[in-house]
Amino acid sequence: MIARLVNFFGDDRYKRLRWRLLLLVLFLIVLADVLVPRPHVEHVWDAIPGWSAAFGFISCVAIIFISKFIGHSCGIMRDEDYYD
């Protein structure tokens, strides 16, 4: 069971299927966010359908780019052979 799962995520043969599954899951998340009623929202943007999914995705992308920027420009990342 574990070997099949590792092969699914590590093998290039399943690349297209993995992308389709990812897009399906993303679509289902946005669909669920649209279908859930929100009678009492605290902020105006909470009433926008799909806002939570879009905000989560944008936040994750921002965290990745900011951490890469900090790592490369502030000298946190080192070469592979830095300690050799």
C-alpha positions in Angstrom: 0.0 0.0 0.0 2.7 2.5 1.0 4.9 1.4 -2.0 2.0 2.2 -4.4 1.5 5.6 -2.8 5.2 6.4 -3.0 5.3 5.3 -6.6 2.2 7.4 -7.4 3.8 10.6 -6.0 7.4 9.9 -7.2 6.9 8.4 -10.7 6.6 10.7 -13.7 4.1 8.4 -15.3 1.4 9.7 -13.0 2.3 13.4 -13.4 -0.8 14.2 -15.5 -3.1 12.3 -13.2 -1.6 14.2 -10.2 -2.3 17.5 -11.8 -5.9 16.5 -12.6 -6.4 15.4 -9.0 -5.0 18.7 -7.7 -7.2 20.8 -10.0 -10.2 18.6 -9.0 -9.5 19.1 -5.3 -9.0 22.9 -5.8 -12.3 23.1 -7.7 -14.1 21.2 -5.0 -12.8 23.5 -2.3 -13.9 26.6 -4.2 -17.3 24.9 -4.9 -17.8 24.1 -1.2 -16.9 27.7 -0.3 -19.5 29.0 -2.8 -22.2 26.6 -1.6 -21.9 27.2 2.1 -24.3 29.9 3.2 -22.9 32.8 5.2 -25.8 34.7 6.9 -23.6 36.4 9.5 -20.2 37.7 8.2 -17.9 40.0 10.1 -16.2 41.6 7.2 -17.4 42.5 3.7 -14.9 40.3 2.0 -16.1 37.2 3.9 -19.3 37.3 1.8 -17.4 37.0 -1.5 -17.7 33.4 -2.8 -14.4 31.7 -3.1 -12.6 34.4 -1.0 -11.2 31.9 1.6 -9.7 29.6 -1.1 -8.2 32.5 -3.0 -6.8 34.2 0.1 -5.3 30.9 1.3 -3.7 30.2 -2.1 -2.3 33.8 -2.3 -1.0 33.6 1.2 0.9 30.4 0.6 2.5 31.7 -2.6 3.4 34.9 -0.7 5.1 32.9 2.1 7.1 30.9 -0.4 8.3 34.0 -2.3 9.1 36.0 0.8 11.0 33.2 2.4 13.0 32.7 -0.8 13.8 36.4 -1.0 14.9 36.5 2.7 17.0 33.4 2.2 18.8 34.6 -0.9 19.2 38.3 -0.2 19.9 38.3 3.5 22.6 35.7 3.5 20.7 33.0 5.3 21.1 30.4 2.5 24.6 29.1 2.0 26.3 27.1 -0.7 26.3 23.3 -0.5 30.0 23.2 0.3 30.0 26.2 2.7 31.2 24.1 5.7 33.7 21.9 3.9 
